[in-house]
Amino acid sequence: VEKHLGPGWLERLIITRDKTHVQGDILVDDKPQVTGGQPTLWTHVLFDQAYNRKVEGKTRMSSWSQWAQVLPAVLGANGANGLSKSPS
């Protein structure tokens, strides 16, 4: 994360078993179907892996270097203003 997005993003990184407890606009995850104990509001972007390549209908990222192209497109024109390489 630090290599591709910068050190400011390390404090915004969340690692958890049940990702449905995390609030946000986008979840980037390699698991094709994210399930858990809470309803989700985020959009799931599938991080490409060999075992999930047959999954269809989801936006994909195959490398963290693609975030600037993929994530703003997922959020749309209004939400993209909040995405920057250096969070404030």
Residue pairs with C-beta under 8 A, 6 or more apart in sequence:
1 9
1 10
1 13
1 64
2 9
2 10
3 64
4 64
4 65
4 67
5 64
5 67
5 85
6 85
6 86
8 86
8 87
8 88
9 87
12 87
14 22
16 22
18 36
18 37
18 38
19 27
19 29
19 34
19 36
20 34
20 35
20 36
20 37
20 38
20 39
20 40
21 36
21 37
21 38
22 42
23 41
23 42
24 41
24 42
25 41
25 42
25 43
25 75
25 79
26 42
26 43
26 44
26 45
26 71
26 74
26 75
27 34
27 40
27 42
27 43
27 44
27 45
28 45
28 47
28 61
28 67
28 71
29 44
29 45
29 46
29 47
30 46
30 47
30 48
30 49
30 52
31 52
32 46
32 52
32 55
32 58
34 40
34 44
43 59
43 74
43 75
44 58
45 58
45 59
45 60
45 61
45 70
45 71
45 74
46 52
46 55
46 58
46 59
46 60
46 61
47 60
47 61
47 62
48 60
48 61
48 62
59 70
59 73
59 74
60 70
61 67
61 70
67 83
68 83
68 85
71 80
71 83
72 79
72 80
72 83
75 82
75 83
